[in-house]
Amino acid sequence: MADLVVSRDSIQSIAQALNDGTCNVVAGGVLDVYEPTIRENGYSGAYRAGIKRFSREPLALVTREDDALWSRFVFWVVIGTFFAENEGITSQTFSRMPAVNLFGPDFTTMLKDSTMAVGSYAQIFQRNGGDVLPQDGQNALNQFLTSPQISSLPGII
């Protein structure tokens, strides 16, 4: 009896297994099963991805437990990306971000600076697989006024 589950170490080996018929189902990360990725790596046969996604890729920011100030700073930068998205502010229109007094006078432009550097949450999402993974389900938590991420920015000057 042949192996029912075979681990592969590269997208190229997955495409080869699909081509030679030793594989008929691919399970992996979002980018692993994305059709253009499979095709770019040599597979040319029929291919269909299911509509249900079972992701094993929870991504989150992690900060050091012993640096509460830095953790709060990172938290507010992330909240700033949600705020930017909700207000339609992008890396091109970063100057519309409010000045804040969350961390003293040296950091009043922290949200403008971070938005200029990386853009809104939507822009970050799009750059990091947004064409593969739609911004829905868990990836749309900040899109509704009742979302847990929505909050007014304290300290707006």
Residue, then its C-alpha position, 0 to 999 in steps of 0.5 A: m500500500a502506498d503512503l497516504v500522506v507524504s511530506r514534501d520539502s518544496i513547492q517544486s516537489i509538490a508540483q512534480a508530484l501533482n504532474d506525475g500523479t503521485c499526489n492528488v491533494v495538497a494541504g499546506g499554508v495559504l501560499d503553498v496551495y495558491e494556484p498561481t504558486i503551484r503553476e509557477n512551479g511547474y504544474s500544468g494540470a487541472y487544479r481547484a482550491g476549495i472555498k473553506r480555508f483551514s489556516r495553520e498560520p496565525l500571525a501576531l506581533v509579539t513583544r517582550e514581557d519585561d518591556a511594557l512601554w514598548s508593548r504599549f507603543v507597538f499596540w498603538v502603532v497597530i491600532g493606528t493602522f486600523f484607524a488609518e484603514n477606517e478613515g481611508i488614510t494610506s501611506q500616500t495620505f499619511s499626513r491626515m493621521p492625527a498627532v497624538n500625545l500618547f508617549g510625550p512630545d517626542f512621539t507626537t507624529m508616531l502614527k503619521d510616521s508609521t503610516m507613512a512607512v507601512g500604510s494602513y492595515a489594508q495596505i499591509f494585508q494586501r502586501n502580505g498575501g491579500d491577493v491569496l487570502p481575502q479580507d474576510g472572516q478573522n481577517a476582517l475583524n476591524q472592518f465593522l464599527t462593533s469590532p474589538q479593534i475599533s477604538s478612538l485614539p486617546g491623546i489626539i492633539 
